[in-house]
């Protein structure tokens, strides 16, 4: 078992190294304006690439990812719900209660009100600049 794992690791590393070396030797580096330009869905890029995004944008994105991943955990439960019985249902309900408690916490803290977050973020930014 150990010998086969070591051999497999060596084959993977050797393949990666051969691929990298061959691409460096055989590939040509042709640089021009169009190849170095950022691709934006076929639209010619305009303006500065460093746009300032408001803090609520990131908070909403993080909340989406958190709740989306939490709900994703329910899909395997749905596949085997009949086999888990009442104890499995109880555990799923406890999990759903935690998800809703997190949503209620974010809601009560004002995390779902975009204008409130924008004013808070800009107020803390301006107060830190004084």
DSSP file (Angstrom, degrees, kcal/mol; ACC not computed):
  #  RESIDUE AA STRUCTURE BP1 BP2  ACC     N-H-->O    O-->H-N    N-H-->O    O-->H-N    TCO  KAPPA ALPHA  PHI   PSI    X-CA   Y-CA   Z-CA
    1    1 A X     >        0   0    0      0, 0.0     4,-1.8     0, 0.0     5,-0.1   0.000 360.0 360.0 360.0 -46.8    0.0    0.0    0.0
    2    2 A X  H  >  +     0   0    0      2,-0.2     4,-2.4     1,-0.2     5,-0.2   0.895 360.0  51.7 -67.9 -40.4    2.8    2.5    1.0
    3    3 A X  H  > S+     0   0    0      1,-0.2     4,-2.5     2,-0.2    -1,-0.2   0.905 109.9  48.9 -63.9 -41.0    4.9    1.6   -2.0
    4    4 A X  H  > S+     0   0    0      2,-0.2     4,-2.5     1,-0.2    -1,-0.2   0.879 110.9  50.8 -67.2 -36.5    2.0    2.1   -4.4
    5    5 A X  H  X S+     0   0    0     -4,-1.8     4,-2.3     2,-0.2    -2,-0.2   0.904 111.9  47.1 -66.0 -41.7    1.2    5.5   -2.8
    6    6 A X  H  X S+     0   0    0     -4,-2.4     4,-2.3     2,-0.2    -2,-0.2   0.912 113.2  48.7 -65.4 -42.8    4.9    6.6   -3.1
    7    7 A X  H  X S+     0   0    0     -4,-2.5     4,-2.3     2,-0.2    -2,-0.2   0.916 111.3  49.7 -63.8 -43.6    5.0    5.4   -6.8
    8    8 A X  H  X S+     0   0    0     -4,-2.5     4,-2.4     2,-0.2    -2,-0.2   0.918 110.4  50.4 -60.9 -44.2    1.7    7.2   -7.6
    9    9 A X  H  X S+     0   0    0     -4,-2.3     4,-2.5     1,-0.2     5,-0.2   0.906 110.4  49.8 -61.5 -42.5    3.1   10.5   -6.0
   10   10 A X  H  X S+     0   0    0     -4,-2.3     4,-2.6     1,-0.2    -1,-0.2   0.896 110.6  49.8 -64.3 -40.1    6.3   10.2   -8.0
   11   11 A X  H  X S+     0   0    0     -4,-2.3     4,-2.4     2,-0.2    -2,-0.2   0.913 112.1  47.9 -65.1 -42.1    4.3    9.7  -11.2
   12   12 A X  H  X S+     0   0    0     -4,-2.4     4,-2.3     2,-0.2    -2,-0.2   0.936 114.3  45.5 -64.5 -46.7    2.1   12.7  -10.5
   13   13 A X  H  X S+     0   0    0     -4,-2.5     4,-2.5     1,-0.2    -2,-0.2   0.909 113.7  49.8 -64.2 -42.4    5.0   15.0   -9.6
   14   14 A X  H  X S+     0   0    0     -4,-2.6     4,-2.7    -5,-0.2     5,-0.2   0.910 110.5  50.0 -63.9 -41.8    7.0   13.8  -12.7
   15   15 A X  H  X S+     0   0    0     -4,-2.4     4,-2.3     2,-0.2    -2,-0.2   0.916 111.8  48.3 -62.4 -43.1    4.0   14.4  -15.0
   16   16 A X  H  X S+     0   0    0     -4,-2.3     4,-2.2     2,-0.2    -2,-0.2   0.926 113.3  47.0 -63.3 -44.7    3.6   17.9  -13.6
   17   17 A X  H  X S+     0   0    0     -4,-2.5     4,-2.7     2,-0.2     5,-0.2   0.909 111.9  49.7 -65.1 -42.4    7.3   18.7  -14.0
   18   18 A X  H  X S+     0   0    0     -4,-2.7     4,-2.7     1,-0.2     5,-0.2   0.913 111.3  50.2 -62.6 -41.8    7.4   17.4  -17.5
   19   19 A X  H  X S+     0   0    0     -4,-2.3     4,-2.1    -5,-0.2    -2,-0.2   0.916 113.1  45.5 -62.4 -44.0    4.4   19.4  -18.5
   20   20 A X  H  X S+     0   0    0     -4,-2.2     4,-1.9     2,-0.2    -2,-0.2   0.928 115.1  46.5 -66.4 -45.3    5.8   22.6  -17.0
   21   21 A X  H  X S+     0   0    0     -4,-2.7     4,-2.2     1,-0.2    -2,-0.2   0.929 113.5  48.2 -65.3 -45.4    9.2   22.1  -18.6
   22   22 A X  H  X S+     0   0    0     -4,-2.7     4,-2.9    -5,-0.2     5,-0.4   0.888 110.8  51.0 -63.6 -38.7    7.8   21.2  -22.0
   23   23 A X  H  X S+     0   0    0     -4,-2.1     4,-1.6    -5,-0.2    -1,-0.2   0.878 111.6  47.9 -67.5 -34.9    5.5   24.2  -22.0
   24   24 A X  H  < S+     0   0    0     -4,-1.9    -2,-0.2    -5,-0.2    -1,-0.2   0.875 117.9  41.4 -70.5 -36.6    8.4   26.5  -21.1
   25   25 A X  H  < S+     0   0    0     -4,-2.2    -2,-0.2    -5,-0.2    -3,-0.2   0.892 124.1  33.7 -78.0 -40.4   10.6   25.1  -23.8
   26   26 A X  H  < S+     0   0    0     -4,-2.9     2,-0.2    -5,-0.2    -3,-0.2   0.749 100.4  85.9 -91.4 -25.0    8.1   24.7  -26.6
   27   27 A X     <  -     0   0    0     -4,-1.6     2,-0.4    -5,-0.4    -4,-0.0  -0.500  67.4-140.7 -80.6 146.0    5.8   27.7  -26.0
   28   28 A X        -     0   0    0     -2,-0.2     2,-1.1     2,-0.0    -2,-0.1  -0.874  10.2-134.3-105.5 137.8    6.7   31.1  -27.4
   29   29 A X        +     0   0    0     -2,-0.4     2,-0.7     2,-0.0    -2,-0.0  -0.768  30.5 175.1 -91.3  98.3    6.1   34.3  -25.4
   30   30 A X        -     0   0    0     -2,-1.1     2,-0.5     2,-0.0    -2,-0.0  -0.919   8.3-169.8-105.6 117.3    4.4   36.7  -27.8
   31   31 A X        +     0   0    0     -2,-0.7     2,-0.3     4,-0.0     3,-0.0  -0.903  17.5 146.2-110.9 132.7    3.4   39.8  -26.1
   32   32 A X     >  -     0   0    0     -2,-0.5     4,-1.8     1,-0.1     5,-0.2  -0.937  58.2 -93.4-151.3 176.3    1.2   42.5  -27.7
   33   33 A X  H  > S+     0   0    0     -2,-0.3     4,-0.8     1,-0.2    -1,-0.1   0.908 119.7  48.5 -61.7 -45.0   -1.5   44.9  -26.6
   34   34 A X  H  4 S+     0   0    0      1,-0.2     3,-0.3     2,-0.2    -1,-0.2   0.851 111.4  48.8 -70.3 -34.3   -4.4   42.7  -27.3
   35   35 A X  H  4 S+     0   0    0      1,-0.2    -1,-0.2    -3,-0.0    -2,-0.2   0.827 113.5  47.4 -72.9 -30.5   -3.1   39.7  -25.5
   36   36 A X  H  < S+     0   0    0     -4,-1.8    -1,-0.2     2,-0.1    -2,-0.2   0.570  91.4 102.2 -85.8  -9.3   -2.2   41.8  -22.4
   37   37 A X  S  < S-     0   0    0     -4,-0.8     2,-0.1    -3,-0.3    -5,-0.0  -0.494  82.0-107.0 -77.3 143.1   -5.6   43.5  -22.3
   38   38 A X        -     0   0    0     -2,-0.2     2,-0.6     1,-0.1     7,-0.4  -0.438  30.8-126.6 -68.2 141.1   -8.1   42.4  -19.7
   39   39 A X        +     0   0    0     -2,-0.1     2,-0.2     5,-0.1     5,-0.1  -0.810  30.6 174.0 -93.9 122.4  -11.0   40.4  -21.2
   40   40 A X  S >  S-     0   0    0     -2,-0.6     3,-1.9     3,-0.5    -1,-0.1  -0.572  70.1 -67.2-128.0  68.5  -14.4   41.7  -20.3
   41   41 A X  T 3  S-     0   0    0      1,-0.3     3,-0.1    -2,-0.2    -2,-0.1   0.817  98.8 -54.1  56.8  35.9  -17.0   39.7  -22.2
   42   42 A X  T 3  S+     0   0    0      1,-0.3     2,-0.4     0, 0.0    -1,-0.3   0.449 109.7 123.2  82.1  -0.2  -15.8   41.1  -25.6
   43   43 A X  S <  S-     0   0    0     -3,-1.9    -3,-0.5     1,-0.0     2,-0.3  -0.791  70.9-112.7 -96.7 135.7  -16.3   44.7  -24.4
   44   44 A X        -     0   0    0     -2,-0.4    -5,-0.1    -3,-0.1     2,-0.1  -0.513  39.8-116.7 -66.3 124.0  -13.3   47.0  -24.6
   45   45 A X        -     0   0    0     -7,-0.4     2,-0.3    -2,-0.3    -1,-0.1  -0.368  36.0-173.9 -67.0 140.0  -12.4   47.9  -21.0
   46   46 A X        +     0   0    0      2,-0.1    -3,-0.0    -2,-0.1    -1,-0.0  -0.951  41.4   8.8-130.7 151.7  -12.8   51.5  -20.0
   47   47 A X  S    S-     0   0    0     -2,-0.3     2,-0.2     2,-0.0    -2,-0.0  -0.124 101.0 -30.5  77.3-173.8  -11.8   53.3  -16.9
   48   48 A X        -     0   0    0      1,-0.1    -2,-0.1     2,-0.1     3,-0.0  -0.560  43.4-145.0 -81.9 141.1   -9.9   52.2  -13.8
   49   49 A X  S    S+     0   0    0     -2,-0.2     2,-1.3     1,-0.2    -1,-0.1   0.680  85.4  80.1 -78.0 -18.1  -10.0   48.5  -12.8
   50   50 A X        +     0   0    0      2,-0.0     2,-0.3     0, 0.0    -1,-0.2  -0.661  63.5 172.6 -94.7  82.7   -9.8   49.4   -9.1
   51   51 A X        -     0   0    0     -2,-1.3     2,-0.5     1,-0.0    -2,-0.0  -0.706  33.1-122.6 -89.8 141.1  -13.4   50.3   -8.3
   52   52 A X        -     0   0    0     -2,-0.3     2,-0.4     0, 0.0    -2,-0.0  -0.724  27.0-160.0 -83.5 125.8  -14.3   50.9   -4.8
   53   53 A X        -     0   0    0     -2,-0.5     2,-0.1     1,-0.0     5,-0.0  -0.826  21.4-111.5-104.7 145.2  -17.2   48.7   -3.7
   54   54 A X    >>  -     0   0    0     -2,-0.4     4,-0.9     1,-0.1     3,-0.8  -0.382  23.9-116.8 -74.5 155.3  -19.3   49.5   -0.7
   55   55 A X  H 3> S+     0   0    0      1,-0.2     4,-2.2     2,-0.2     3,-0.5   0.866 111.2  62.4 -60.9 -39.5  -19.1   47.4    2.4
   56   56 A X  H 3> S+     0   0    0      1,-0.2     4,-2.6     2,-0.2     5,-0.2   0.839  96.1  61.4 -58.8 -30.0  -22.7   46.2    2.2
   57   57 A X  H <> S+     0   0    0     -3,-0.8     4,-1.8     1,-0.2    -1,-0.2   0.939 108.8  41.3 -59.3 -46.3  -21.9   44.6   -1.1
   58   58 A X  H  X S+     0   0    0     -4,-0.9     4,-2.5    -3,-0.5    -2,-0.2   0.869 112.9  53.9 -71.0 -36.8  -19.4   42.3    0.6
   59   59 A X  H  X S+     0   0    0     -4,-2.2     4,-2.6     2,-0.2    -2,-0.2   0.915 109.6  47.5 -64.8 -42.1  -21.6   41.7    3.6
   60   60 A X  H  X S+     0   0    0     -4,-2.6     4,-2.5     2,-0.2    -1,-0.2   0.903 112.0  50.9 -64.7 -39.9  -24.5   40.5    1.4
   61   61 A X  H  X S+     0   0    0     -4,-1.8     4,-2.2    -5,-0.2    -2,-0.2   0.913 111.5  47.1 -63.9 -42.3  -22.1   38.3   -0.5
   62   62 A X  H  X S+     0   0    0     -4,-2.5     4,-2.5     2,-0.2    -2,-0.2   0.909 112.5  49.4 -66.4 -42.1  -20.7   36.7    2.7
   63   63 A X  H  X S+     0   0    0     -4,-2.6     4,-2.7     2,-0.2     5,-0.3   0.905 109.9  52.2 -64.0 -39.5  -24.2   36.2    4.1
   64   64 A X  H  X S+     0   0    0     -4,-2.5     4,-2.6     1,-0.2     5,-0.2   0.939 111.0  46.8 -60.3 -46.3  -25.3   34.6    0.8
   65   65 A X  H  X S+     0   0    0     -4,-2.2     4,-2.4     2,-0.2     5,-0.2   0.918 112.9  49.7 -63.4 -43.1  -22.4   32.2    0.9
   66   66 A X  H  X S+     0   0    0     -4,-2.5     4,-2.1     1,-0.2    -2,-0.2   0.955 116.8  38.9 -61.2 -51.3  -23.0   31.3    4.5
   67   67 A X  H  X S+     0   0    0     -4,-2.7     4,-2.2     1,-0.2    -1,-0.2   0.847 114.8  54.4 -71.5 -32.1  -26.7   30.6    4.2
   68   68 A X  H  X S+     0   0    0     -4,-2.6     4,-1.7    -5,-0.3    -1,-0.2   0.919 110.9  45.0 -66.1 -43.0  -26.2   28.9    0.8
   69   69 A X  H  X S+     0   0    0     -4,-2.4     4,-1.0    -5,-0.2    -2,-0.2   0.881 111.6  53.3 -68.5 -38.0  -23.7   26.5    2.2
   70   70 A X  H >< S+     0   0    0     -4,-2.1     3,-0.7    -5,-0.2     4,-0.3   0.925 111.0  45.6 -63.5 -42.9  -25.8   25.8    5.2
   71   71 A X  H >< S+     0   0    0     -4,-2.2     3,-1.7     1,-0.2     4,-0.5   0.833 103.3  65.1 -69.0 -30.7  -28.8   24.9    3.1
   72   72 A X  H >X S+     0   0    0     -4,-1.7     3,-1.0     1,-0.3     4,-0.5   0.797  91.3  64.9 -61.0 -27.6  -26.5   22.8    0.9
   73   73 A X  H <X S+     0   0    0     -4,-1.0     4,-0.7    -3,-0.7    -1,-0.3   0.695  92.5  63.8 -68.1 -17.5  -26.0   20.5    3.9
   74   74 A X  H <> S+     0   0    0     -3,-1.7     4,-2.2    -4,-0.3    -1,-0.2   0.706  84.6  74.7 -80.2 -18.9  -29.7   19.6    3.7
   75   75 A X  H <> S+     0   0    0     -3,-1.0     4,-1.5    -4,-0.5    -1,-0.2   0.924  95.4  47.4 -62.9 -45.6  -29.5   18.0    0.3
   76   76 A X  H  X S+     0   0    0     -4,-0.5     4,-1.2     1,-0.2    -1,-0.2   0.883 110.7  54.4 -62.7 -33.5  -27.8   14.8    1.5
   77   77 A X  H >< S+     0   0    0     -4,-0.7     3,-0.6     1,-0.2     4,-0.3   0.922 105.0  52.8 -62.4 -42.3  -30.4   14.6    4.3
   78   78 A X  H >< S+     0   0    0     -4,-2.2     3,-0.6     1,-0.2     4,-0.3   0.828 104.8  56.7 -63.4 -30.7  -33.2   14.7    1.8
   79   79 A X  H 3< S+     0   0    0     -4,-1.5    -1,-0.2     1,-0.2    -2,-0.2   0.820 122.3  24.5 -70.5 -30.3  -31.6   11.8   -0.1
   80   80 A X  T <X S+     0   0    0     -4,-1.2     4,-1.5    -3,-0.6     3,-0.3   0.048  83.7 120.6-122.3  25.3  -31.7    9.5    2.9
   81   81 A X  H <> S+     0   0    0     -3,-0.6     4,-1.1    -4,-0.3     3,-0.2   0.880  75.2  52.1 -60.9 -40.4  -34.5   11.1    5.0
   82   82 A X  H  4 S+     0   0    0     -4,-0.3    -1,-0.2     1,-0.2     3,-0.2   0.869 109.8  49.7 -66.0 -35.4  -36.6    7.9    5.0
   83   83 A X  H  4 S+     0   0    0     -3,-0.3    -1,-0.2     1,-0.2    -2,-0.2   0.781 105.4  57.2 -74.4 -26.3  -33.7    5.8    6.3
   84   84 A X  H  X S-     0   0    0     -4,-1.5     4,-1.0    -3,-0.2     3,-0.4   0.770  89.1-168.3 -79.2 -25.4  -32.8    8.2    9.1
   85   85 A X  H  X  -     0   0    0     -4,-1.1     4,-1.8     1,-0.2    -1,-0.2  -0.271  50.5 -30.1  74.2-158.1  -36.3    8.1   10.7
   86   86 A X  H  > S+     0   0    0      1,-0.2     4,-2.4     2,-0.2    -1,-0.2   0.836 136.0  56.4 -69.2 -34.0  -37.6   10.4   13.4
   87   87 A X  H  > S+     0   0    0     -3,-0.4     4,-2.2     2,-0.2    -1,-0.2   0.903 107.8  49.1 -65.5 -39.7  -34.2   11.0   15.0
   88   88 A X  H  X S+     0   0    0     -4,-1.0     4,-2.3     2,-0.2    -1,-0.2   0.885 110.2  51.3 -64.2 -39.1  -32.8   12.2   11.6
   89   89 A X  H  X S+     0   0    0     -4,-1.8     4,-2.4     2,-0.2    -2,-0.2   0.909 109.1  50.9 -64.1 -41.4  -35.8   14.5   11.3
   90   90 A X  H  X S+     0   0    0     -4,-2.4     4,-2.1     1,-0.2    -2,-0.2   0.918 110.7  48.5 -61.9 -43.3  -35.2   15.9   14.7
   91   91 A X  H  X S+     0   0    0     -4,-2.2     4,-2.2     1,-0.2    -1,-0.2   0.895 111.1  50.3 -64.5 -39.5  -31.6   16.6   13.9
   92   92 A X  H  X S+     0   0    0     -4,-2.3     4,-2.6     2,-0.2    -1,-0.2   0.893 109.7  51.0 -65.1 -39.1  -32.6   18.3   10.6
   93   93 A X  H  X S+     0   0    0     -4,-2.4     4,-2.3     2,-0.2    -2,-0.2   0.879 108.9  50.9 -66.5 -37.4  -35.1   20.5   12.5
   94   94 A X  H  X S+     0   0    0     -4,-2.1     4,-1.9     2,-0.2    -1,-0.2   0.918 111.2  48.9 -64.0 -41.9  -32.4   21.5   15.0
   95   95 A X  H  X S+     0   0    0     -4,-2.2     4,-2.0     2,-0.2    -2,-0.2   0.923 111.4  48.4 -62.6 -44.4  -30.1   22.4   12.1
   96   96 A X  H  X S+     0   0    0     -4,-2.6     4,-2.6     1,-0.2    -1,-0.2   0.874 108.2  55.5 -64.2 -36.8  -32.9   24.4   10.4
   97   97 A X  H  X S+     0   0    0     -4,-2.3     4,-2.2     1,-0.2    -1,-0.2   0.894 107.3  49.6 -62.7 -38.9  -33.5   26.2   13.7
   98   98 A X  H  X S+     0   0    0     -4,-1.9     4,-2.2     2,-0.2    -2,-0.2   0.898 110.1  50.7 -65.1 -39.7  -29.9   27.2   13.8
   99   99 A X  H  X S+     0   0    0     -4,-2.0     4,-2.1     1,-0.2    -2,-0.2   0.937 113.1  44.9 -62.8 -46.3  -30.1   28.5   10.3
  100  100 A X  H  X S+     0   0    0     -4,-2.6     4,-2.7     1,-0.2    -1,-0.2   0.843 110.2  55.1 -68.2 -32.2  -33.2   30.6   11.1
  101  101 A X  H  X S+     0   0    0     -4,-2.2     4,-2.3    -5,-0.2    -1,-0.2   0.903 108.7  48.6 -65.3 -39.9  -31.6   31.8   14.3
  102  102 A X  H  X S+     0   0    0     -4,-2.2     4,-2.3     2,-0.2    -2,-0.2   0.903 111.9  48.9 -64.4 -40.8  -28.6   33.1   12.3
  103  103 A X  H  X S+     0   0    0     -4,-2.1     4,-2.4     2,-0.2    -2,-0.2   0.912 111.4  49.4 -64.4 -42.5  -31.0   34.8    9.8
  104  104 A X  H  X S+     0   0    0     -4,-2.7     4,-3.0     2,-0.2     5,-0.2   0.897 110.0  52.0 -63.2 -40.2  -32.9   36.4   12.7
  105  105 A X  H  X S+     0   0    0     -4,-2.3     4,-1.8     2,-0.2    -2,-0.2   0.933 112.0  45.0 -61.3 -46.6  -29.7   37.6   14.3
  106  106 A X  H  <>S+     0   0    0     -4,-2.3     5,-2.8     1,-0.2     6,-0.4   0.899 114.8  49.5 -64.5 -39.5  -28.5   39.2   11.0
  107  107 A X  H ><5S+     0   0    0     -4,-2.4     3,-1.2     1,-0.2     5,-0.3   0.922 111.7  47.0 -66.2 -45.4  -32.0   40.7   10.5
  108  108 A X  H 3<5S+     0   0    0     -4,-3.0    -1,-0.2     1,-0.3    -2,-0.2   0.797 108.6  55.6 -69.6 -27.7  -32.2   42.1   14.0
  109  109 A X  T 3<5S-     0   0    0     -4,-1.8    -1,-0.3    -5,-0.2    -2,-0.2   0.500 119.6-110.6 -80.2  -3.4  -28.7   43.6   13.8
  110  110 A X  T X 5S+     0   0    0     -3,-1.2     3,-1.0    -4,-0.3    -3,-0.2   0.688  74.8 137.4  84.2  19.5  -29.7   45.5   10.6
  111  111 A X  T 3 < +     0   0    0     -5,-2.8    -4,-0.2     1,-0.2   -48,-0.1   0.615  68.8  52.8 -75.3 -11.3  -27.6   43.4    8.3
  112  112 A X  T 3  S+     0   0    0     -6,-0.4     2,-0.8    -5,-0.3    -1,-0.2   0.417  85.7  91.7-102.5   0.4  -30.3   43.1    5.6
  113  113 A X    <>  -     0   0    0     -3,-1.0     4,-2.0     1,-0.2     5,-0.2  -0.852  58.2-166.2 -99.1 108.2  -31.0   46.9    5.4
  114  114 A X  H  > S+     0   0    0     -2,-0.8     4,-2.4     1,-0.2    -1,-0.2   0.907  85.2  48.1 -63.3 -45.8  -28.8   48.2    2.6
  115  115 A X  H  > S+     0   0    0      1,-0.2     4,-2.6     2,-0.2     5,-0.2   0.897 110.3  52.4 -64.9 -39.5  -29.1   51.9    3.4
  116  116 A X  H  > S+     0   0    0      1,-0.2     4,-2.3     2,-0.2    -1,-0.2   0.918 111.6  46.5 -61.9 -42.8  -28.5   51.4    7.0
  117  117 A X  H  X S+     0   0    0     -4,-2.0     4,-2.8     2,-0.2    -2,-0.2   0.898 111.8  51.3 -66.3 -40.1  -25.3   49.5    6.2
  118  118 A X  H  X S+     0   0    0     -4,-2.4     4,-2.7     2,-0.2     5,-0.2   0.921 112.6  45.2 -64.2 -43.4  -24.2   52.1    3.7
  119  119 A X  H  X S+     0   0    0     -4,-2.6     4,-2.6     2,-0.2    -1,-0.2   0.906 114.4  48.6 -67.3 -40.3  -24.7   54.9    6.2
  120  120 A X  H  X S+     0   0    0     -4,-2.3     4,-2.5    -5,-0.2     5,-0.2   0.926 113.9  46.4 -64.2 -43.7  -23.0   53.0    9.0
  121  121 A X  H  X S+     0   0    0     -4,-2.8     4,-1.8     2,-0.2    -2,-0.2   0.924 116.3  43.5 -66.3 -44.4  -20.0   52.2    6.8
  122  122 A X  H  X S+     0   0    0     -4,-2.7     4,-2.4    -5,-0.2    -1,-0.2   0.856 113.8  52.7 -71.6 -32.1  -19.7   55.7    5.4
  123  123 A X  H  X S+     0   0    0     -4,-2.6     4,-2.1    -5,-0.2    -2,-0.2   0.908 111.5  44.9 -67.7 -41.1  -20.1   57.2    9.0
  124  124 A X  H  X S+     0   0    0     -4,-2.5     4,-1.5     2,-0.2    -2,-0.2   0.838 113.3  52.1 -71.2 -30.8  -17.4   55.0   10.4
  125  125 A X  H  X S+     0   0    0     -4,-1.8     4,-1.0    -5,-0.2    -2,-0.2   0.923 112.6  43.8 -68.7 -44.0  -15.2   55.8    7.5
  126  126 A X  H  X S+     0   0    0     -4,-2.4     4,-0.8     1,-0.2    -2,-0.2   0.852 112.9  51.9 -72.2 -32.0  -15.6   59.5    7.9
  127  127 A X  H  < S+     0   0    0     -4,-2.1     3,-0.3     1,-0.2    -1,-0.2   0.825 108.2  51.8 -72.7 -28.6  -15.2   59.4   11.7
  128  128 A X  H  < S+     0   0    0     -4,-1.5    -1,-0.2     1,-0.2    -2,-0.2   0.735 105.1  56.8 -77.5 -20.2  -12.0   57.4   11.3
  129  129 A X  H  <        0   0    0     -4,-1.0    -1,-0.2     1,-0.2    -2,-0.2   0.704 360.0 360.0 -81.5 -19.2  -10.6   60.1    8.9
  130  130 A X     <        0   0    0     -4,-0.8    -1,-0.2    -3,-0.3    -2,-0.1   0.497 360.0 360.0 -72.9 360.0  -11.1   62.9   11.5
